């Protein structure tokens, strides 16, 4: 990691660097130029310094042999043995990445009484499934699961590790990556790999205003969490391939500071992430009572209503109905957006939908750039017309 250094013999404390810094990270204290914690290493101060007194010094990095790390590993998330669909999405992406660099694809499966379930993963083209099956692993205890995950990585040495961007994945992945003193890019919306095995991790940055490409060229393994419904699921094959290998932990590794006293099964709710049809309300909706109109349209189409962040912040809808970086990622067969402007924080979490329909009065709205079909007009005129049209078709069909 590099640092900014000031040559005090050249610096005349002109203050130009202080004014030029977009993050207010440069200060003059005790007749010296200093950089505070707000510094983003943008290097604007270097360019603006008239005396050339500021320099960027790249600290020595420990070299790593990339050839010693081979394979793309997927963490298998499950609930009592039932594998979460995000795992199949990660397997599909892992195979694409592995094919580019001629690496094997692995899975690590941690739990209790899961060995039989592990064999089902072999129908998805996995080279090896590493299983940690122990009664002490029945419940998700992040410290013990991290021990198992770390143990597997030490034994297998994968170059890339992919984890689902779920509540469990967001808890587990940072703990494991920290143990290897390597980077972790969270909530990726895209992944690619370079010929030298460097993982290119794509995610929104700076409040969603840009799509950043992040690499960790000097560390292995490379960790990334990926949101559910971002990638395509790997289809199941008719014939199994690969092998299952069982690993075990010692007593010390199985010792946990977490005690599970009782487990309550939460009532299962229908998630917008699983909906095949969505009708989305944006800022163009004038009042909360008008949401009933969009709910009616969604019901007629056999789908659900969703909203953008401003409507959640206004208290019009619960967080579970929100699409966006701070909400849910969706990939329905049909999504109809009513009064949605199309900010990148929103579109990054729904732009892989099969059919995108946009209704907006502003013909220059960003949402039309990704829509397959667009209607320029007032949603209060278009949506009621759609509702009547659908009702008429249903009556005619009967």
C-alpha positions in Angstrom: 0.0 0.0 0.0 1.3 3.4 -0.9 1.6 6.6 1.2 1.8 10.3 0.4 5.0 12.0 1.5 5.9 15.7 1.7 9.4 17.1 1.2 9.4 19.9 3.7 12.5 21.4 2.2 10.6 22.1 -1.0 7.2 22.9 0.6 6.5 26.6 1.2 3.1 26.1 2.8 1.3 27.8 0.0 -1.9 26.0 0.8 -2.8 25.1 -2.8 -3.0 21.4 -1.9 -5.4 22.1 0.9 -7.8 24.0 -1.4 -7.4 21.4 -4.2 -8.2 18.3 -2.1 -11.9 17.2 -2.9 -12.1 15.3 0.4 -10.7 17.9 2.8 -8.0 15.5 3.7 -5.0 17.9 3.5 -4.2 20.1 6.6 -1.4 22.4 7.6 -0.5 21.8 11.3 2.6 23.1 13.1 4.0 24.5 9.8 3.7 21.1 8.2 1.4 19.6 5.5 -0.4 16.5 6.8 -2.9 14.1 5.5 -5.9 13.0 7.6 -8.0 9.8 7.5 -10.3 11.2 4.8 -7.5 10.8 2.2 -8.6 8.6 -0.8 -5.2 8.6 -2.5 -6.7 10.4 -5.5 -3.3 12.2 -6.0 -4.9 15.5 -6.9 -2.6 17.3 -4.4 0.5 15.9 -6.3 -0.7 17.3 -9.6 -1.6 20.7 -8.1 1.6 21.3 -6.0 3.6 24.0 -7.8 6.8 23.0 -6.0 6.6 19.3 -6.6 6.9 18.7 -2.9 4.3 15.9 -2.6 5.1 12.4 -3.8 3.5 9.0 -3.8 5.7 6.3 -2.3 4.7 2.7 -3.0 5.5 0.6 0.1 7.2 -2.7 -0.4 4.7 -5.5 -0.9 5.5 -9.1 -0.1 5.6 -11.1 -3.3 3.2 -14.0 -3.8 3.5 -17.0 -6.1 0.2 -17.1 -8.0 1.1 -20.5 -9.4 0.7 -21.9 -5.8 -3.0 -21.0 -5.8 -5.2 -22.8 -8.2 -9.0 -23.2 -8.4 -12.2 -21.3 -7.9 -14.0 -22.2 -4.7 -17.7 -21.7 -3.9 -19.1 -21.6 -0.4 -22.2 -23.7 -0.3 -24.9 -21.9 1.8 -27.7 -24.0 3.1 -30.4 -24.2 5.8 -30.5 -27.6 7.5 -29.0 -29.2 4.3 -31.3 -27.4 1.9 -28.9 -25.6 -0.5 -29.6 -21.9 -1.1 -30.2 -21.0 -4.9 -27.4 -18.4 -4.7 -24.9 -21.4 -4.6 -26.0 -22.5 -8.0 -25.6 -19.0 -9.4 -22.0 -18.9 -8.0 -21.2 -22.3 -9.4 -22.3 -21.1 -12.9 -20.0 -18.0 -12.6 -17.2 -20.1 -11.1 -17.2 -22.4 -14.1 -17.0 -19.5 -16.5 -14.0 -18.0 -14.6 -12.3 -21.4 -14.2 -12.6 -22.1 -18.0 -10.8 -18.9 -18.8 -7.7 -19.8 -16.7 -7.9 -23.6 -16.9 -8.6 -24.0 -13.1 -10.7 -26.6 -11.3 -14.0 -25.7 -9.6 -14.4 -26.6 -5.9 -17.2 -26.3 -3.4 -16.9 -26.2 0.4 -19.9 -27.6 2.3 -20.0 -27.1 6.1 -22.8 -28.6 8.3 -24.2 -31.7 9.9 -25.6 -34.8 8.0 -24.9 -33.1 4.7 -22.7 -35.7 2.9 -25.6 -37.1 0.9 -26.6 -33.5 -0.2 -23.0 -32.9 -1.2 -23.2 -35.6 -3.8 -26.0 -33.7 -5.5 -23.6 -30.9 -6.3 -21.7 -33.3 -8.6 -24.5 -32.9 -11.1 -23.4 -29.3 -11.6 -20.0 -30.0 -13.0 -18.0 -29.6 -9.8 -14.5 -31.1 -9.7 -14.4 -31.6 -6.0 -16.8 -31.0 -3.1 -15.0 -30.6 0.3 -17.3 -31.6 3.2 -17.1 -30.8 6.9 -19.8 -32.9 8.4 -20.0 -32.8 12.2 -22.8 -32.5 14.8 -21.1 -29.4 16.2 -21.6 -27.8 12.8 -25.4 -28.3 12.9 -26.1 -24.6 13.5 -24.3 -21.7 11.9 -21.8 -20.5 14.4 -19.6 -18.0 12.6 -16.5 -18.6 14.5 -16.5 -22.4 14.0 -17.6 -22.1 10.4 -14.8 -19.7 9.8 -12.4 -22.3 11.3 -13.6 -24.9 8.8 -13.5 -22.5 5.9 -10.0 -21.4 6.8 -8.9 -25.1 7.2 -10.2 -25.9 3.7 -8.5 -23.0 2.0 -5.2 -23.8 3.7 -5.4 -27.4 2.4 -6.7 -26.7 -1.1 -5.2 -23.2 -1.9 -7.9 -21.9 -4.3 -7.0 -18.7 -6.2 -10.6 -17.3 -6.0 -13.3 -17.8 -3.3 -16.9 -16.8 -4.0 -19.5 -16.4 -1.3 -23.2 -15.5 -1.6 -24.0 -11.9 -0.6 -26.6 -13.1 2.0 -26.8 -12.3 5.7 -24.7 -15.4 6.4 -22.2 -14.8 3.6 -21.7 -11.2 4.7 -20.9 -12.4 8.2 -18.6 -15.3 7.2 -16.6 -14.0 4.3 -15.0 -10.9 6.0 -13.9 -13.1 8.9 -12.2 -15.6 6.7 -10.6 -13.1 4.3 -9.1 -11.2 7.3 -7.4 -14.4 8.5 -5.6 -14.5 5.1 -4.9 -10.8 5.2 -6.4 -10.5 1.7 -9.0 -8.2 0.1 -12.8 -8.8 0.0 -15.1 -7.0 -2.5 -18.7 -7.1 -1.2 -21.9 -7.2 -3.2 -20.3 -7.7 -6.6 -22.6 -7.3 -9.6 -20.1 -8.6 -12.1 -16.9 -10.8 -12.2 -14.2 -11.5 -14.7 -10.7 -12.9 -14.6 -7.5 -11.9 -16.3 -5.1 -14.5 -17.9 -2.7 -14.0 -14.8 -5.6 -15.2 -12.6 -6.3 -11.7 -11.1 -10.1 -11.5 -10.4 -11.8 -8.4 -11.7 -14.6 -7.6 -9.3 -17.2 -5.1 -10.5 -19.5 -3.3 -8.1 -21.1 0.2 -7.7 -19.0 2.7 -5.9 -19.2 6.3 -4.6 -22.9 6.0 -3.8 -23.6 4.0 -6.9 -22.5 6.8 -9.3 -19.8 4.7 -10.9 -19.1 1.0 -11.6 -15.7 0.2 -10.1 -13.4 -2.6 -11.3 -11.4 -3.9 -8.3 -8.4 -6.2 -8.3 -6.2 -7.6 -5.6 -3.1 -8.5 -7.5 -0.8 -9.0 -4.6 -2.9 -11.3 -2.4 -4.3 -14.8 -2.6 -6.9 -16.1 -2.2 -9.2 -13.4 -3.8 -12.5 -13.1 -2.0 -15.8 -11.7 -3.4 -19.4 -11.9 -2.2 -22.1 -11.8 -4.9 -25.7 -10.8 -4.5 -28.5 -13.3 -5.1 -30.2 -13.1 -8.5 -27.3 -11.3 -10.1 -25.8 -14.4 -12.0 -27.5 -17.1 -14.0 -28.0 -20.5 -12.3 -25.9 -23.4 -13.5 -28.3 -26.0 -15.0 -28.3 -29.5 -13.5 -26.7 -32.2 -15.7 -28.0 -35.7 -16.2 -24.7 -37.3 -15.1 -22.6 -36.6 -12.0 -18.9 -35.9 -12.3 -16.2 -35.1 -9.8 -15.7 -36.4 -6.3 -16.6 -35.7 -2.7 -13.8 -35.4 -0.1 -14.5 -35.3 3.6 -12.4 -33.2 5.9 -12.6 -32.9 9.7 -11.7 -30.4 12.4 -10.0 -31.1 15.7 -11.6 -30.4 19.1 -10.0 -27.0 19.4 -11.3 -25.9 16.0 -14.8 -27.0 16.9 -14.9 -25.1 20.1 -17.2 -22.1 19.8 -17.9 -19.0 21.9 -21.5 -19.1 20.7 -24.2 -21.1 22.4 -27.4 -22.0 20.6 -30.2 -22.3 23.2 -33.3 -22.5 21.0 -34.1 -22.2 17.3 -37.3 -20.6 16.0 -38.4 -21.1 12.4 -39.5 -17.8 10.9 -42.6 -17.9 8.9 -41.6 -18.0 5.2 -42.5 -14.8 3.3 -42.7 -14.4 -0.4 -39.7 -12.4 -1.5 -39.6 -10.0 -4.4 -36.3 -11.6 -5.3 -38.2 -14.8 -6.2 -41.1 -13.1 -8.1 -41.5 -13.7 -11.8 -43.5 -10.5 -12.3 -42.8 -7.1 -10.6 -44.6 -3.8 -10.8 -42.3 -1.1 -9.3 -43.3 2.2 -7.8 -40.9 5.2 -8.0 -40.9 8.8 -7.2 -43.5 9.5 -9.9 -46.1 8.0 -7.5 -47.7 11.0 -5.8 -49.2 9.5 -2.7 -49.1 6.3 -0.6 -52.8 5.5 -1.4 -51.9 5.4 -5.1 -49.8 2.3 -4.5 -53.1 0.3 -4.5 -53.3 1.0 -8.2 -49.9 -0.6 -8.8 -50.8 -3.5 -6.4 -53.9 -4.2 -8.5 -51.8 -4.3 -11.7 -49.3 -6.6 -10.0 -52.1 -8.9 -8.8 -53.7 -9.1 -12.2 -50.3 -10.2 -13.7 -49.7 -12.7 -10.9 -46.8 -10.8 -9.5 -45.8 -8.5 -6.6 -45.4 -4.8 -6.1 -41.9 -3.4 -5.3 -40.6 0.1 -4.6 -37.5 2.3 -4.9 -35.6 3.6 -1.9 -37.4 7.1 -1.5 -40.7 5.4 -1.0 -39.3 3.2 1.8 -37.7 6.2 3.4 -41.1 8.0 3.3 -42.6 5.0 5.2 -44.9 4.0 2.3 -43.5 0.5 2.0 -41.4 -1.9 4.1 -37.7 -2.4 3.4 -38.4 -6.0 2.1 -40.1 -4.4 -0.9 -37.2 -2.2 -1.9 -35.0 -2.8 -5.0 -31.5 -1.4 -5.0 -28.1 -1.5 -3.4 -29.6 -1.1 0.0 -32.5 -3.4 -0.7 -33.0 -6.5 -2.8 -31.6 -7.7 -6.2 -34.3 -9.0 -8.6 -34.3 -10.9 -11.9 -38.0 -11.4 -12.9 -39.3 -12.5 -16.2 -41.2 -9.2 -16.4 -40.7 -5.9 -14.6 -42.8 -2.8 -15.1 -41.4 0.4 -13.6 -43.8 3.2 -13.0 -42.3 6.7 -12.4 -38.8 5.3 -11.8 -36.0 7.6 -12.9 -33.3 4.9 -13.3 -30.5 5.8 -10.9 -27.6 3.4 -11.1 -28.1 2.3 -7.5 -31.5 0.9 -8.6 -30.7 -0.4 -12.1 -27.6 -2.3 -11.0 -30.0 -4.6 -9.0 -32.6 -5.3 -11.8 -31.0 -4.8 -15.2 -30.7 -8.5 -15.9 -34.5 -8.9 -15.9 -35.8 -10.7 -19.0 -38.3 -8.0 -20.0 -38.1 -4.5 -18.8 -40.9 -2.0 -19.3 -40.6 1.6 -18.3 -43.4 4.2 -17.8 -42.2 7.8 -17.3 -43.3 11.3 -18.3 -39.6 12.4 -18.8 -38.5 11.1 -22.2 -34.9 11.6 -21.2 -35.2 9.5 -18.0 -32.2 7.2 -17.6 -34.5 4.2 -17.1 -35.2 4.2 -20.9 -31.6 3.3 -21.6 -32.1 -0.2 -20.2 -35.8 -0.7 -20.9 -36.8 -3.2 -23.6 -40.1 -1.3 -24.0 -40.7 2.3 -23.0 -43.9 4.4 -22.6 -43.5 8.2 -22.4 -46.6 9.4 -20.5 -48.4 9.9 -17.2 -48.5 6.6 -15.2 -51.9 7.8 -13.8 -53.3 7.5 -17.4 -51.3 4.5 -18.6 -51.6 2.2 -15.6 -55.5 2.4 -15.3 -55.7 1.7 -19.1 -53.5 -1.3 -18.7 -55.6 -2.6 -15.8 -58.8 -2.2 -17.8 -57.2 -3.9 -20.8 -56.1 -6.9 -18.8 -59.5 -7.2 -17.0 -61.2 -7.1 -20.4 -58.9 -9.8 -21.8 -59.6 -12.0 -18.8 -63.4 -11.6 -19.2 -63.1 -12.3 -22.9 -61.0 -15.5 -22.2 -63.7 -16.8 -19.8 
